[in-house]
Amino acid sequence: MVLKTKSLRAFRAYEVKLKKAEEAATEEPEIYISWDLNQDEIKRLLFYRSKKYRNMAANYFGGQPSSSEAIYRRTRNILFRLYYSFRYDLLRHQQKQVEKVIKDVSGEGSVLLKRITAPFTTAYNFISRKSEETKKIRPTIERPSVPEELDIWDTYTSPLANEDRTISCPNAVKYGCKDLWVPDLYGEFCGVCENCGHHFPLEYEWYLKHLFDPDSIKVFNSEIQSLNPLGYPGFADRLDSARAITGRDSANITFYSKVMDVDIVVSMLYSDFRNGTVGAAEGEKFVRACEKARLKRRPLLSYVHTTGGIRIHEGTLGVTQMPKCTMAVREYIDSGGLYIVVYDNNSYAGPVASFLGCSPYQFAIRSSRIGFAGSRVIRETTGEDVPPDYHNCRNALKRWHIQGIWDRRDFRKNLYKALLTMGGRNLYYR
């Protein structure tokens, strides 16, 4: 692959051909090849490598487009690329200058217009003042007050809040937390203990309803489906069961959305579909989300509701998703995008060690657990137990794995601040 990136590739290919033809000779011809790569050659190498990983599992997920649809998509992407390049690369640099000219012209024009219309304005004010004095006083009609705009926090309540019972906080012994009434805990308290701040797990639908602006979610890549490419016994039935429970075809949901009117692209791994494990379908959806964010100059949020790692039922095809997605992230960040990762609940193994862990901005929801291998896997592998708080997000913060810990109730606000203050030179709203 390195030889393909070098300049004068045709001459080098001819030299290699000669060497193979003269292998039977007593003395083989010496071929001197410099392994130093310039910037253009490095870019070509990365492109070929990304293409290689992309093609490794290209035929092992459902929802492949037809040939005509693939041509249509390529054409559409070319047009979109031209449009966004014109809009954000060409016009953006002139935007401030245009705004200044408009402001100056409007300011000078308003002074001139004011001088011309001053006599007419004075006459109108004189006539209207006279009419006000002679006008009879009419009774005031009270209009019904318009209700304030509905807060998005009132639009959805977790189904967990429907149980009429109490539960104990895991930190009750340590912090003296009182028993929590379930309707309050999963309703008003957002699944957070009001005494110690412990976060109880919530379903991924809660975040879809509370984190993003109302009616702003537009799902894409929904046609991509997880399959059983290796014919793993019984796994097809498990996939069918996961589809029946979730109504979705993979463990990754990709969609456009808004956070306080800032457009973003989101990739969400969630627990309900095979514990958020990543296979060929999930990896392909993530790569396409990176491409969409890069094309439209939008921030990319990877929210990890839960991930159990790389899907073992897909073997090497699952493992190849790690470099494949990592290369997609590199291309997106190098293009000037802002990539943010937020961990929640249990986030383990391959995704954390690759395309999630390479983000420059990583955060965790309080009480989440982060690591490469879970406690059970470590115990089965080494025969030793790890401390109960070994995977606690606080330890991840101490190790500088993450940059901060967020309260679930402040997730939306903190994400908005991050979007406005962190990296991403090529974003449309900069």
C-alpha positions as CSV (number, residue, x, y, z in Angstrom):
1,M,0.0,0.0,0.0
2,V,2.9,2.3,0.7
3,L,4.2,1.7,-2.9
4,K,0.8,2.8,-4.3
5,T,1.2,6.2,-2.5
6,K,4.6,6.9,-3.9
7,S,5.2,9.2,-6.9
8,L,6.1,7.6,-10.3
9,R,4.1,4.5,-9.5
10,A,4.3,3.2,-13.0
11,F,8.1,3.1,-13.0
12,R,8.1,1.4,-9.6
13,A,5.5,-1.2,-10.7
14,Y,7.8,-1.9,-13.8
15,E,10.8,-2.4,-11.5
16,V,8.9,-4.8,-9.3
17,K,7.8,-6.7,-12.4
18,L,11.3,-7.1,-13.5
19,K,12.4,-8.3,-10.1
20,K,9.7,-11.1,-10.2
21,A,10.8,-12.1,-13.7
22,E,14.4,-12.5,-12.7
23,E,13.9,-14.3,-9.4
24,A,15.7,-17.3,-10.9
25,A,18.8,-15.3,-11.7
26,T,21.9,-15.7,-9.5
27,E,21.9,-12.1,-8.5
28,E,18.6,-10.3,-8.1
29,P,18.5,-6.7,-9.2
30,E,18.5,-4.3,-6.3
31,I,15.5,-1.9,-6.0
32,Y,16.0,1.2,-3.9
33,I,12.8,2.6,-2.6
34,S,12.6,5.5,-0.2
35,W,10.1,4.9,2.6
36,D,9.9,8.6,3.5
37,L,6.5,10.0,2.5
38,N,5.6,13.6,1.8
39,Q,2.3,15.2,2.8
40,D,0.5,14.3,-0.4
41,E,1.7,10.7,-0.2
42,I,0.6,10.5,3.5
43,K,-2.9,11.7,2.4
44,R,-3.0,9.1,-0.3
45,L,-1.9,6.4,2.1
46,L,-4.7,7.3,4.6
47,F,-7.2,7.4,1.8
48,Y,-6.3,3.9,0.6
49,R,-6.3,2.6,4.1
50,S,-9.7,4.0,4.9
51,K,-11.1,2.6,1.6
52,K,-9.6,-0.8,2.4
53,Y,-11.2,-1.0,5.9
54,R,-14.5,0.4,4.4
55,N,-14.7,-2.5,1.9
56,M,-13.8,-5.3,4.3
57,A,-17.4,-5.7,5.6
58,A,-19.2,-3.9,2.8
59,N,-21.5,-6.8,1.9
60,Y,-22.3,-8.1,5.4
61,F,-25.2,-5.8,6.4
62,G,-28.7,-5.4,5.0
63,G,-30.2,-2.4,3.2
64,Q,-27.6,-2.2,0.3
65,P,-28.8,0.3,-2.3
66,S,-29.4,-0.8,-5.9
67,S,-27.0,0.4,-8.6
68,S,-29.4,3.2,-9.8
69,E,-29.9,4.3,-6.2
70,A,-26.1,4.3,-5.6
71,I,-25.6,6.5,-8.7
72,Y,-28.3,8.9,-7.5
73,R,-26.7,9.1,-4.0
74,R,-23.2,9.8,-5.5
75,T,-24.7,12.5,-7.7
76,R,-26.6,14.0,-4.8
77,N,-23.5,14.1,-2.6
78,I,-21.5,15.8,-5.3
79,L,-24.2,18.5,-5.6
80,F,-24.4,18.9,-1.9
81,R,-20.6,19.2,-1.7
82,L,-20.6,22.0,-4.3
83,Y,-23.5,23.7,-2.5
84,Y,-21.9,23.7,1.0
85,S,-18.5,24.6,-0.3
86,F,-20.0,27.6,-2.1
87,R,-22.1,28.5,1.0
88,Y,-19.5,28.1,3.7
89,D,-16.1,28.3,2.0
90,L,-16.7,31.1,-0.4
91,L,-19.5,33.2,1.1
92,R,-18.6,32.8,4.7
93,H,-15.3,34.7,4.4
94,Q,-17.2,37.7,2.8
95,Q,-20.1,37.6,5.3
96,K,-18.6,40.1,7.8
97,Q,-17.6,42.5,5.1
98,V,-21.1,42.3,3.5
99,E,-22.7,42.9,6.9
100,K,-20.5,45.9,7.5
101,V,-21.3,47.4,4.2
102,I,-25.1,46.9,4.7
103,K,-24.8,48.4,8.2
104,D,-23.0,51.5,6.9
105,V,-25.3,52.0,4.0
106,S,-28.4,51.5,6.1
107,G,-27.1,54.0,8.7
108,E,-26.3,56.7,6.2
109,G,-29.5,56.0,4.3
110,S,-31.6,56.3,7.5
111,V,-30.1,59.8,8.2
112,L,-31.0,61.0,4.7
113,L,-34.4,59.4,4.8
114,K,-35.1,61.0,8.2
115,R,-34.3,64.5,6.8
116,I,-36.6,64.0,3.8
117,T,-39.6,62.6,5.8
118,A,-39.2,65.0,8.8
119,P,-41.9,67.5,7.7
120,F,-44.4,64.8,6.9
121,T,-43.7,63.0,10.3
122,T,-44.3,66.3,12.2
123,A,-47.6,66.9,10.4
124,Y,-48.7,63.3,11.1
125,N,-47.9,63.5,14.8
126,F,-49.8,66.8,15.1
127,I,-52.9,65.4,13.5
128,S,-52.8,62.1,15.4
129,R,-52.4,64.0,18.7
130,K,-55.5,66.1,18.0
131,S,-57.5,63.0,17.2
132,E,-56.4,61.3,20.4
133,E,-57.6,64.3,22.4
134,T,-61.1,64.2,20.8
135,K,-61.5,60.5,20.8
136,K,-63.9,59.0,23.3
137,I,-62.6,56.7,25.9
138,R,-63.5,53.1,25.1
139,P,-63.8,50.3,27.6
140,T,-60.8,47.9,27.7
141,I,-61.5,44.4,26.7
142,E,-59.4,41.8,28.6
143,R,-58.1,39.1,26.4
144,P,-57.4,35.6,27.7
145,S,-53.8,35.1,28.5
146,V,-51.8,33.1,26.0
147,P,-50.2,30.1,27.7
148,E,-46.4,30.0,27.7
149,E,-44.6,27.8,25.4
150,L,-44.6,24.2,26.7
151,D,-41.3,23.2,28.2
152,I,-39.8,20.2,26.5
153,W,-39.2,18.6,29.9
154,D,-43.0,18.2,30.1
155,T,-43.5,16.4,26.9
156,Y,-42.3,13.0,27.9
157,T,-42.3,10.9,31.1
158,S,-40.4,7.7,31.4
159,P,-42.6,4.5,31.5
160,L,-40.7,3.6,34.6
161,A,-42.6,6.3,36.5
162,N,-45.9,4.3,36.2
163,E,-45.1,2.0,39.0
164,D,-46.5,2.9,42.4
165,R,-43.7,1.8,44.7
166,T,-40.5,3.0,46.4
167,I,-36.9,2.0,45.8
168,S,-33.8,2.5,47.8
169,C,-30.8,4.4,46.5
170,P,-27.6,2.3,46.2
171,N,-25.8,5.0,48.3
172,A,-28.4,4.9,51.2
173,V,-26.0,3.4,53.6
174,K,-23.2,5.8,52.8
175,Y,-25.1,9.0,52.5
176,G,-28.3,8.3,54.3
177,C,-30.6,8.7,51.2
178,K,-34.3,8.2,51.8
179,D,-36.4,5.8,49.9
180,L,-37.5,7.2,46.6
181,W,-41.0,7.1,45.3
182,V,-40.8,5.8,41.7
183,P,-43.2,8.3,40.0
184,D,-41.2,11.2,41.4
185,L,-37.8,9.6,40.8
186,Y,-38.4,8.9,37.1
187,G,-40.7,11.9,36.5
188,E,-39.7,15.1,38.2
189,F,-36.2,14.0,39.3
190,C,-35.2,12.7,35.9
191,G,-33.9,9.4,37.4
192,V,-31.5,11.2,39.8
193,C,-31.5,10.8,43.6
194,E,-32.2,14.2,45.1
195,N,-29.9,13.6,48.0
196,C,-26.6,12.1,46.6
197,G,-27.1,12.6,42.9
198,H,-26.9,9.0,41.9
199,H,-28.2,8.5,38.4
200,F,-30.5,5.5,37.8
201,P,-30.5,4.2,34.3
202,L,-33.1,5.6,31.9
203,E,-34.3,4.3,28.5
204,Y,-32.8,5.9,25.4
205,E,-36.1,7.4,24.4
206,W,-35.9,9.8,27.3
207,Y,-32.8,11.4,25.8
208,L,-34.4,11.6,22.4
209,K,-37.3,13.6,23.9
210,H,-35.4,15.7,26.4
211,L,-32.0,16.4,24.9
212,F,-32.9,17.7,21.5
213,D,-35.2,20.4,20.3
214,P,-38.8,19.2,19.8
215,D,-39.6,17.7,16.4
216,S,-36.0,18.3,15.2
217,I,-35.0,14.6,14.9
218,K,-34.7,13.3,11.3
219,V,-33.4,9.7,11.2
220,F,-31.3,8.6,8.3
221,N,-29.6,5.3,7.4
222,S,-32.7,3.5,8.8
223,E,-32.5,1.0,5.8
224,I,-29.3,-0.5,7.1
225,Q,-29.9,-3.8,8.9
226,S,-27.8,-6.0,11.2
227,L,-27.4,-9.5,9.8
228,N,-25.9,-12.9,10.8
229,P,-23.0,-12.9,8.3
230,L,-21.1,-15.9,9.8
231,G,-24.3,-18.0,10.3
232,Y,-23.8,-18.0,14.1
233,P,-26.2,-20.6,15.5
234,G,-29.4,-19.0,17.0
235,F,-28.2,-15.5,16.4
236,A,-30.7,-14.8,13.6
237,D,-33.5,-15.5,16.1
238,R,-31.9,-13.1,18.6
239,L,-31.8,-10.4,16.0
240,D,-35.4,-10.9,15.1
241,S,-36.3,-10.7,18.8
242,A,-34.3,-7.4,19.1
243,R,-36.2,-6.0,16.1
244,A,-39.5,-7.0,17.5
245,I,-38.7,-5.3,20.9
246,T,-37.2,-2.1,19.5
247,G,-38.8,-1.7,16.1
248,R,-35.3,-0.9,14.8
249,D,-32.8,-2.9,12.7
250,S,-29.5,-2.2,14.4
251,A,-28.0,-0.9,17.7
252,N,-27.0,2.4,16.2
253,I,-29.4,5.3,15.5
254,T,-28.1,8.1,13.3
255,F,-30.1,11.3,12.8
256,Y,-30.0,15.0,12.3
257,S,-31.2,17.1,15.2
258,K,-30.9,20.5,16.9
259,V,-29.8,21.6,20.4
260,M,-31.0,25.1,21.1
261,D,-31.2,25.8,17.4
262,V,-27.7,24.5,16.7
263,D,-27.8,21.8,13.9
264,I,-25.9,18.6,14.7
265,V,-25.5,15.0,13.5
266,V,-25.9,12.3,16.1
267,S,-24.9,8.6,16.3
268,M,-26.5,6.8,19.3
269,L,-25.6,3.4,20.5
270,Y,-28.3,2.1,22.8
271,S,-28.8,-0.9,25.0
272,D,-32.1,-2.3,23.8
273,F,-30.6,-3.9,20.6
274,R,-28.1,-6.5,21.5
275,N,-26.7,-4.4,24.3
276,G,-25.4,-1.7,21.9
277,T,-22.8,-4.0,20.4
278,V,-21.1,-2.9,17.1
279,G,-21.2,-5.0,14.0
280,A,-21.0,-4.3,10.3
281,A,-24.3,-2.4,10.2
282,E,-23.5,-0.2,13.2
283,G,-20.1,0.6,11.9
284,E,-21.4,1.5,8.4
285,K,-24.0,3.8,9.9
286,F,-21.4,5.5,12.1
287,V,-19.1,6.1,9.0
288,R,-22.0,7.6,7.1
289,A,-22.9,9.8,10.0
290,C,-19.3,11.1,9.9
291,E,-19.6,11.7,6.2
292,K,-22.9,13.6,6.6
293,A,-21.4,15.8,9.4
294,R,-18.4,16.5,7.2
295,L,-20.5,17.3,4.2
296,K,-22.9,19.6,5.9
297,R,-20.3,21.2,8.3
298,R,-22.1,20.2,11.4
299,P,-20.9,19.0,14.8
300,L,-20.9,15.2,15.4
301,L,-22.2,13.9,18.7
302,S,-21.7,10.2,19.6
303,Y,-24.0,9.6,22.5
304,V,-23.3,6.1,24.0
305,H,-26.4,5.1,25.9
306,T,-24.8,1.7,26.3
307,T,-22.2,-0.4,24.4
308,G,-21.2,-3.9,25.1
309,G,-18.3,-3.7,22.7
310,I,-17.7,-5.3,19.3
311,R,-20.3,-7.9,18.3
312,I,-18.6,-11.3,18.9
313,H,-21.1,-13.0,16.7
314,E,-19.6,-11.3,13.6
315,G,-16.0,-12.2,14.5
316,T,-13.3,-10.4,12.4
317,L,-16.0,-8.5,10.5
318,G,-16.9,-6.8,13.8
319,V,-13.3,-6.1,14.7
320,T,-12.7,-4.4,11.4
321,Q,-15.3,-1.7,12.4
322,M,-12.7,-0.3,14.9
323,P,-10.2,0.9,12.3
324,K,-12.9,1.6,9.8
325,C,-14.8,4.0,12.1
326,T,-11.5,5.5,13.5
327,M,-10.4,6.4,10.0
328,A,-13.8,8.1,9.4
329,V,-13.4,10.1,12.6
330,R,-9.9,11.2,11.6
331,E,-11.1,12.4,8.2
332,Y,-13.9,14.3,9.9
333,I,-11.7,16.0,12.5
334,D,-9.0,16.8,9.9
335,S,-11.6,18.5,7.8
336,G,-12.3,20.9,10.7
337,G,-15.3,19.2,12.4
338,L,-16.2,19.1,16.1
339,Y,-16.5,15.5,17.5
340,I,-18.0,15.1,21.0
341,V,-18.5,11.8,22.8
342,V,-20.8,11.4,25.8
343,Y,-20.8,8.1,27.7
344,D,-23.7,6.8,29.8
345,N,-24.6,3.6,31.7
346,N,-22.1,0.9,30.7
347,S,-19.6,1.8,28.0
348,Y,-17.0,-0.9,27.3
349,A,-14.5,-2.6,25.0
350,G,-13.7,-2.0,21.3
351,P,-15.7,1.1,20.5
352,V,-14.3,2.9,23.6
353,A,-10.8,1.8,22.7
354,S,-11.1,3.0,19.1
355,F,-13.5,5.5,17.4
356,L,-15.0,6.7,20.7
357,G,-11.8,7.0,22.7
358,C,-10.1,9.0,19.9
359,S,-12.4,12.0,20.4
360,P,-10.6,15.1,21.8
361,Y,-13.8,15.9,23.8
362,Q,-15.2,13.1,25.9
363,F,-17.6,13.4,28.8
364,A,-19.6,11.1,30.9
365,I,-23.0,11.2,32.6
366,R,-22.7,10.8,36.3
367,S,-22.8,7.2,37.7
368,S,-21.8,5.8,34.3
369,R,-19.2,3.1,34.0
370,I,-16.4,3.2,31.4
371,G,-13.6,0.7,30.6
372,F,-12.1,-1.7,28.1
373,A,-13.4,-4.9,29.7
374,G,-16.2,-5.2,32.2
375,S,-15.8,-6.7,35.7
376,R,-17.2,-10.1,34.7
377,V,-14.8,-10.4,31.7
378,I,-11.8,-9.4,33.8
379,R,-12.8,-11.9,36.5
380,E,-13.2,-14.7,33.9
381,T,-9.9,-13.8,32.2
382,T,-7.6,-13.2,35.1
383,G,-9.4,-14.9,37.9
384,E,-9.3,-11.8,40.0
385,D,-12.0,-9.4,41.1
386,V,-11.7,-5.7,40.5
387,P,-12.8,-3.0,43.0
388,P,-16.5,-2.1,42.8
389,D,-15.6,1.5,41.6
390,Y,-12.9,0.4,39.2
391,H,-14.9,1.5,36.1
392,N,-16.5,4.5,37.7
393,C,-16.5,7.6,35.6
394,R,-14.6,9.5,38.3
395,N,-11.7,7.1,37.9
396,A,-11.9,7.7,34.1
397,L,-11.7,11.5,34.9
398,K,-8.7,10.9,37.1
399,R,-6.9,9.0,34.3
400,W,-7.7,11.8,31.9
401,H,-9.8,9.5,29.7
402,I,-12.6,12.0,29.8
403,Q,-12.7,15.7,30.2
404,G,-15.7,16.1,32.5
405,I,-18.7,14.6,34.3
406,W,-22.2,15.9,33.5
407,D,-25.4,15.7,35.5
408,R,-28.2,14.2,33.4
409,R,-30.4,17.2,34.2
410,D,-27.7,19.5,32.8
411,F,-26.9,17.4,29.7
412,R,-28.7,19.7,27.2
413,K,-27.3,22.9,28.7
414,N,-23.7,21.5,28.9
415,L,-23.9,20.1,25.4
416,Y,-25.0,23.5,24.0
417,K,-22.1,25.2,25.8
418,A,-19.7,22.6,24.4
419,L,-20.9,23.2,20.9
420,L,-20.3,27.0,21.2
421,T,-16.9,26.9,22.9
422,M,-15.0,23.8,21.7
423,G,-13.0,23.1,18.5
424,G,-14.3,22.7,15.0
425,R,-12.9,25.5,12.7
426,N,-15.0,24.4,9.8
427,L,-18.5,24.5,11.4
428,Y,-21.2,26.5,9.7
429,Y,-22.1,28.5,12.8
430,R,-18.5,29.7,13.6
